[in-house]
């Protein structure tokens, strides 16, 4: 289901700035009632203007690398 975004406010920008590192864009969008695209647009616009927004803290783990590590530990590789 596509969610139509509303106009972005200064409070939205402040919330995204403060919470982007710890929350996903989807979580922020749901909380604010805007689209995920708008959250990403806020981040991109702030970065373009020189605001230092930290990268995501929880990076996705590559399951293939993890599997290969387990095989090496077991001595099967």
C-alpha positions in Angstrom: 0.0 0.0 0.0 1.5 3.3 -1.0 1.3 6.0 1.6 0.9 9.6 0.4 3.3 12.0 2.1 2.3 15.3 3.7 4.3 18.5 3.7 7.5 18.3 5.7 7.8 20.6 8.7 10.8 21.9 10.6 9.9 19.5 13.5 10.1 16.6 11.0 13.5 17.7 9.9 14.7 18.0 13.6 13.2 14.5 14.4 15.0 12.9 11.5 18.3 14.6 12.3 18.1 13.4 16.0 16.9 9.8 15.3 18.3 8.8 11.9 21.3 6.8 13.2 19.1 4.7 15.6 15.9 4.2 13.7 15.2 2.9 10.2 13.7 5.3 7.6 10.5 3.2 7.7 10.2 3.6 11.5 10.7 7.3 11.3 8.2 7.7 8.4 5.6 5.7 10.3 6.1 7.8 13.5 5.9 11.1 11.6 3.2 10.2 9.1 5.4 10.9 6.1 6.7 8.6 3.4 10.0 6.7 3.6 11.1 8.6 0.5 10.5 11.9 2.3 12.7 10.8 5.2 15.5 9.9 2.8 15.0 13.2 1.0 15.4 15.1 4.3 18.7 13.2 5.0 20.0 13.8 1.5 19.2 17.6 1.6 20.8 18.0 5.0 23.9 16.2 3.9 24.0 18.3 0.7 24.0 21.5 2.9 26.9 20.2 5.0 25.1 18.8 8.0 26.9 15.8 9.5 24.3 13.1 9.8 25.8 9.9 11.1 25.5 6.7 9.1 23.3 3.9 10.4 24.7 2.1 13.4 23.1 -1.3 12.9 24.5 -2.5 9.5 23.1 -5.6 7.9 25.2 -8.7 8.4 26.2 -10.7 5.3 24.9 -14.2 6.0 27.2 -15.8 3.4 30.3 -14.5 5.2 28.9 -15.7 8.5 28.3 -19.2 7.0 31.8 -19.4 5.5 33.3 -18.4 8.9 31.3 -21.2 10.6 32.5 -23.7 8.1 36.1 -22.6 8.6 35.7 -23.0 12.4 34.4 -26.5 12.0 37.3 -27.3 9.7 35.2 -28.1 6.7 36.9 -25.5 4.5 
